[in-house]
Amino acid sequence: MVKPHAARKVRRFYQFIELHQEQYAVKTMCRLLNVTRSGYYAWLKEPISSRAQEDARLLRLIRASFVASHGIYGAPRVFLDLREAGETCSKHRVARLMRINGIRAAYGYGARRNSATKPSALIPNSLQRNFTVSKPNTAWVTDITYIRTWQGWLYLAVVMDLFSRKIVGWSTRPTIARELVLDAIMMAVRRRRPKQTLIHSDQGSQYGSDDWRRFCKTNGLEPSMSRRGNCWDTQSRMALNDRPSLTRAGIGRRALALTCRLRSGVPRALPGRASVT
């Protein structure tokens, strides 16, 4: 197998021979440059090799996938996109083309990690991991997750009843603003009409906002929060950290369609289904 840099070197020799064939004999130049005359004459008929033409075609597909991801896809994810489109190229070839052409994924900022596990200063942990309740609307848990799409991140907030393990409210938005959780809890309240129901969450800023506390007070909900850095009270009960299940349910790979079509697939993928009231 001819290495790419060796092939480029041979092409430069052919170009030199073509430029000086009026001054020197082709046979002599091929001998001195250690290239074959048959290869030179074949290059004259087809200056761009089939390999180079294929690389140019793949590069166009790579750029299309990279642009569609808003610059966040690296070589492994671009390679998976090409494979899904029916291409048979290797991952190393995709990485080489991206490296040569300066296509690099954008990296996010590192998240600041808190090592302390102090209780919430705003809302106490009233649930205390008591995940077994005897009747509906006694205790709910809520959390936020995200789904990667070709149009960017789609954030999903859900509310689950601990008695039935059913999703009673959910909401999706392209941003993680407090309206995301307020829409989800509003759906749950309209469906269940709770009275003195415990609503447990982590210490996300959305759940610590004044709007969240006012809504809970107005609608007969008692807020509860885990201690800082401990999100398992909500995530372990709701299985929202299993984002691949949402993708397998037909959400992630249908993201080329409009966002409203994507959102219509969310309820079918949620644990316990969101259609149960």
C-alpha positions in Angstrom: 0.0 0.0 0.0 1.4 3.4 -1.0 1.6 5.9 1.9 -0.2 9.3 1.3 3.0 11.3 1.7 4.8 9.0 -0.8 2.0 9.4 -3.3 2.1 13.2 -3.0 5.9 13.1 -3.6 5.5 11.1 -6.8 2.8 13.5 -8.1 5.2 16.4 -7.5 7.8 14.5 -9.6 5.3 14.0 -12.4 4.4 17.7 -12.3 8.1 18.6 -12.6 8.6 16.2 -15.6 5.6 17.7 -17.3 7.0 21.3 -16.9 10.4 20.3 -18.2 9.7 17.8 -20.9 10.5 20.3 -23.6 14.0 20.7 -22.2 14.9 17.2 -21.1 14.0 13.7 -22.2 11.2 12.1 -20.2 13.1 8.8 -20.0 16.1 10.6 -18.4 14.0 12.5 -15.9 12.0 9.4 -14.9 15.3 7.5 -14.3 16.9 10.3 -12.2 13.7 10.8 -10.2 13.2 7.1 -9.8 9.7 7.0 -11.2 8.3 4.9 -14.0 7.4 6.2 -17.5 4.2 4.2 -17.5 3.2 5.8 -14.2 3.9 9.3 -15.6 1.9 8.7 -18.8 -1.0 7.3 -16.7 -0.9 10.4 -14.6 -1.1 12.6 -17.6 -4.3 10.9 -18.6 -5.8 11.2 -15.1 -3.9 13.8 -13.0 -6.2 13.3 -10.0 -6.2 9.7 -8.8 -9.3 7.8 -8.0 -8.2 7.8 -4.3 -7.9 11.6 -4.3 -11.3 11.9 -5.9 -12.8 9.6 -3.3 -11.2 11.7 -0.5 -12.7 14.8 -2.0 -16.2 13.3 -2.0 -15.8 12.0 1.6 -14.5 15.4 2.7 -17.8 17.0 1.4 -19.8 14.5 3.5 -17.6 15.1 6.5 -18.0 18.8 6.3 -21.8 18.4 6.0 -21.9 16.2 9.1 -19.6 18.6 11.0 -21.7 21.7 10.1 -25.0 19.9 11.0 -23.6 19.1 14.5 -22.8 22.8 15.0 -19.1 21.9 15.2 -19.3 19.5 18.2 -18.7 16.3 16.3 -15.2 14.8 16.3 -14.0 12.0 14.0 -15.7 9.1 15.8 -19.2 10.6 15.6 -18.7 11.9 12.0 -17.6 8.3 11.1 -20.8 6.9 12.6 -22.9 9.4 10.6 -21.1 8.3 7.4 -21.7 4.7 8.2 -25.4 5.3 8.8 -25.5 7.0 5.4 -24.1 3.9 3.8 -20.4 4.8 3.4 -17.8 2.1 3.9 -14.8 4.2 4.8 -12.7 3.6 7.9 -12.6 5.7 11.0 -8.9 6.4 10.5 -9.5 7.7 7.1 -12.2 10.1 8.4 -9.8 11.2 11.2 -7.0 11.8 8.6 -9.1 13.9 6.3 -10.4 16.0 9.2 -6.9 16.5 10.5 -5.4 17.5 7.2 -8.2 19.9 6.5 -8.2 21.5 10.0 -11.7 20.2 11.0 -11.7 20.0 14.8 -14.5 19.6 17.2 -15.3 22.4 19.6 -14.7 21.4 23.3 -16.9 22.7 26.1 -15.8 24.3 29.3 -15.0 22.2 32.3 -17.7 22.1 34.9 -16.7 23.3 38.4 -17.1 20.4 40.8 -18.3 20.8 44.4 -16.8 18.3 46.8 -18.9 19.4 49.8 -22.1 17.5 50.5 -23.9 20.1 52.7 -27.7 20.0 53.0 -29.7 22.6 51.1 -29.8 26.0 52.7 -33.1 26.8 51.0 -35.2 23.7 51.1 -34.7 20.7 53.4 -34.6 17.0 52.3 -38.0 15.9 53.5 -38.0 12.7 51.4 -35.0 11.2 53.1 -34.8 8.5 50.4 -38.2 7.1 51.4 -39.0 5.8 47.9 -41.8 3.5 48.9 -45.2 5.2 49.4 -48.6 3.7 50.0 -50.9 5.8 47.8 -50.7 8.0 44.7 -49.7 11.7 44.8 -47.9 11.2 48.1 -44.4 11.9 46.8 -43.1 12.9 43.3 -39.6 13.2 42.1 -38.4 15.4 39.2 -35.2 15.7 37.2 -33.7 17.1 34.0 -31.8 15.2 31.3 -30.7 16.1 27.8 -30.8 14.5 24.4 -28.2 15.1 21.6 -29.7 15.9 18.3 -28.3 17.2 15.0 -30.1 20.5 15.7 -28.3 20.8 19.1 -29.2 19.7 22.6 -32.8 19.1 23.6 -33.5 19.3 27.4 -36.1 17.1 29.0 -37.7 17.6 32.4 -40.0 15.0 33.9 -42.1 14.4 37.0 -42.6 10.9 38.3 -45.1 9.6 40.9 -43.2 7.3 43.3 -46.3 5.2 44.0 -46.9 4.0 40.4 -43.5 4.9 38.9 -45.5 6.6 36.1 -44.5 9.9 34.4 -47.2 12.4 35.3 -45.6 15.5 33.7 -42.9 16.3 31.2 -41.5 19.2 29.2 -38.9 19.8 26.5 -37.0 23.0 25.6 -33.8 23.9 23.7 -32.5 25.7 26.8 -32.3 24.7 30.4 -34.2 27.7 31.8 -36.5 27.5 34.8 -39.5 27.5 32.4 -38.5 23.9 31.5 -39.2 22.5 35.0 -42.3 24.8 35.5 -43.9 23.5 32.4 -43.3 19.9 33.5 -44.7 20.4 37.0 -47.7 22.3 35.6 -48.6 19.4 33.4 -48.4 17.1 36.5 -50.6 19.4 38.6 -53.2 19.7 35.9 -53.4 15.9 35.5 -53.3 14.9 39.2 -54.6 17.9 41.2 -52.3 17.2 44.2 -52.9 18.1 47.8 -49.8 18.4 50.1 -47.7 16.3 47.7 -44.0 16.1 48.3 -42.0 17.1 45.2 -38.3 16.1 45.5 -35.5 17.4 43.3 -31.7 18.0 43.3 -30.2 21.4 44.0 -30.4 22.7 40.4 -30.8 26.4 40.1 -34.2 25.8 38.3 -35.6 24.1 41.5 -34.2 26.8 43.8 -35.7 29.7 42.0 -38.4 31.9 43.5 -40.8 31.0 40.7 -40.5 27.3 41.6 -41.2 27.9 45.3 -44.1 30.2 44.6 -45.6 27.6 42.2 -45.3 24.8 44.8 -46.8 26.9 47.5 -49.8 28.0 45.3 -50.5 24.4 44.1 -50.3 22.4 47.3 -46.8 21.0 46.8 -44.1 20.6 49.4 -40.6 21.1 47.9 -37.8 18.8 49.0 -34.1 18.8 47.9 -31.2 16.4 48.1 -27.9 17.6 49.5 -25.4 19.2 47.2 -23.5 16.8 44.9 -26.0 14.0 45.5 -28.3 13.6 42.5 -29.0 9.9 42.9 -32.2 10.5 44.8 -33.8 11.5 41.6 -31.8 10.0 38.8 -31.7 6.4 40.3 -35.4 6.4 40.7 -36.2 7.8 37.2 -33.5 6.2 35.1 -33.0 9.4 33.3 -29.2 8.8 33.1 -30.0 6.1 30.5 -30.0 8.5 27.6 -29.2 5.8 25.1 -32.6 4.3 25.7 -34.2 7.5 24.5 -32.0 7.4 21.4 -32.9 3.8 20.7 -36.6 4.7 21.0 -36.3 6.8 17.9 -35.5 10.3 19.2 -31.8 11.0 18.5 -31.7 9.7 15.0 -34.9 11.4 13.9 -33.5 14.8 14.7 -33.1 15.8 11.1 -36.8 16.5 11.2 -38.4 19.4 12.9 -38.0 19.8 16.6 -41.8 19.4 17.1 -41.6 16.0 15.5 -38.8 15.1 17.9 -40.7 16.2 20.9 -43.7 14.0 19.8 -41.4 11.0 20.3 -40.4 11.8 23.8 -43.5 10.4 25.7 -43.1 7.0 24.0 -39.5 6.8 25.3 -40.0 7.9 28.9 -39.9 5.2 31.6 -43.5 4.3 32.6 -44.9 6.3 29.6 -46.2 9.8 30.0 -49.7 9.0 28.8 -50.8 7.5 32.1 -52.7 10.0 34.2 
